[in-house]
């Protein structure tokens, strides 16, 4: 809540300052926006580049993790999954000193492992977020590996993206959140500077090859910025909201909907007994309101007043890994304590639901995720090319001509390669047709004779 208030107060103070010191005509002054763009690039450009690079890599976090850790891929998946109780029993045997709440996340593909999460292990207790991750073979209940968040390459990169590895306070989250806000200003100022006006609109898309390396680099900077602008605005806005979730929560009049939060805190009201509800039974009861939903994760109770929290994914939910469909089950009575159904959300809550899958590209499919990857990488290129351009204007870097002959030779080689490919295909088709045509003709004749015989026999049968 405090972070959201600080963000709103800072934004309002900035608008008030602009209202006092800037006149209306200043907002349409090219020099003003050029200074804004330059100041943001020099002060925060490196942070933008780091966030873009680490974010683009994190789009494929799971794929990279399995590539670096092949033991996480089940080679020959056979049979059915072990029961939830057997999987958790195996995890507890491997880590008998980890008491309290565990979250078992189910695999999303037949060859993937299940993951049991323990939020606050003593080994990383004083770190902001460093849970224990236990990978389990769901077919055999065998423990594959146990790791701590932040001690693997992919989780380290994700921490760099979300909090710049500043894990001892909220400072990292605040910097990333405000960087998202300022990145939107940077993109908008770049778009304003890119547009040359209606009379010179043809120059906006031109890339000049014969006017020096700096001019070429500047044209590439403008073109890459233009192509990635829409994606960067979406990523910046959703990233800012994920850092300051209270902004949209206040607008929607809701709470507990931020990524990683579990909703309201619900406690058991039943009297403890010697017949507690087991995991399989809790999952069975939770399916009653959503019989066709997919089980994504289940959290075990913590203490006598704890309840089971079962996360399901309905077919039309946009969130695949972190769906919002939730059922709380009393551990002693086995009864449903509360249900959260995303279909009953209001407009504001539905906006919150979209933030995480839109930011990660999960909601956009494979093609969208790749576009998000390219957009993140573009921030690094925009930073480097912009700094080089600025250094050149300051006289620190000299321009040099671009060897146009290199482009001509490359173009000629491509043409020759394409011509050669087409010639090979044409020759192959000619050979195939020449050799196959006699056999095709013979097959056609035999087929015609067979059809004629069968047609004659059929007509004779009909006459009789």
C-alpha positions, 0 to 999 in steps of 0.5 A: 500500500505504501509503495502505491501511495509513493508512486501516486504522490511522485507522479502528482508532484511531477505533474504539478512541477510541469504545470508550474514550470512549463508552458503549453507550447513547451510540450510541443517543442521538439527541443524539449522532447529531445532533452527528455529523451536524452536525459532518460537515456543517459540516466536510466538507459543502462537500467532499461537495457538490463531490464530488457535483456534479462526480461527477454531471456526470462520469457524462455526461463523454463525452456532454458532451465530444462536445457541446462538441467536435463534431469528435469526432463522425464525421458519415458513417461509411463503410467499415471501420476502418483497420488498427491499424498505420495508426492508430498510424503516423498518431499517431506522425507527428503526434507524432514526439517521443513515444517509448515506450508508446502505448495505442490505445483503440478507439471504442465506437460507429460515430460515435466516434473512436479515442483514442491515450494517451501517459501521460507527455508532457514538456509535463505530465511533473511533473503527477500524471496528465495524459496526451496524448489524440490523437483519430483518425478510425478510418475514415481514420486522420486526426488529429482533435485532440490534447489534454492531460488536465486541460485540457478541461472534463470532465477538469478536473471529473473531476480535481476529483472524484477528487483535488480538483485537488490533483495534486502528491501523494496528498493529494487522493486521501486526502481524497476517500477518507476523505470517502467513508468519512465520507459513509457515517457522515453518511448513516447518521446522517441516516437514524437522525435521520429515523426518528421511531419506529413510533408517529409513522411517518406524519410521516416522509414528510410535507411541510408547506406551511403551517408556514413556509419553514424547515419546508418546507426541512427536510422537503425535506431529510429527503425528498431524503436518504431517497430518495438514501440507498441510492445515496449509500451505494453511491457513497461505498463504491465511491468510497472503494475506488477511492481506497484499492484496496489494501483490497479487494486485500488481502482478495482476495489479489490485486494490480494490479487497481485502476482504471488499473493493468495487472496484473503487469509482464511483459517479453519473453524473446525475442531482438530481431530485425528482424521484430517482431510488428505491432499487427494480428498481436498483436491476431490472436494475442490473440484466440485464447483469446477469439475472440468478444471485442471489442477495447477497447485495445492498448498498444504495447511500450516498449523491447526488453523491452516486450510488447503488452498487448491488452485485450478485452471478453467479452460478459458482462463488466460493465466496458465501457470498462475490461474486465479480459480481458487478453492479453500478446503478446511483441513479438519472438516473437509468442507469448502470454506471459500471459492474464488471464480475469475468469471465473477470478476469485475472489469478492474479485476479482469485487468489485473488478471491480464497483467502477468500473462501479458507481461510474460507473453504467456497470453500471446502464444509462441509467436507473441513470446518471440515478439516479446523476446525481440522487444526486450533485446531491442532495448539493449540495441537502442541504448548502445546505438543511442549512446554511440550517436551521442558520443559522436555528436560530442566528438568522442567517436569519429564517423567513417564511411560505410562500404556500399560495395559490401552491401552490393556484394551481399545482395549479389550473393543472395541473388545468386544463392536464390537463383541456384536454389530455384535452379536446383528445385527446377532440375529436381522436379524435371528429373522426378517428372521424367522418371516418374511419368511412365510409372504414373501413366501405367498406374493410371491405365491400370486404375482405369481398367480396374474401374471399368471392370468393377463398373461393368460388374456393378451394372450387371449386378443391378440388372439382375 
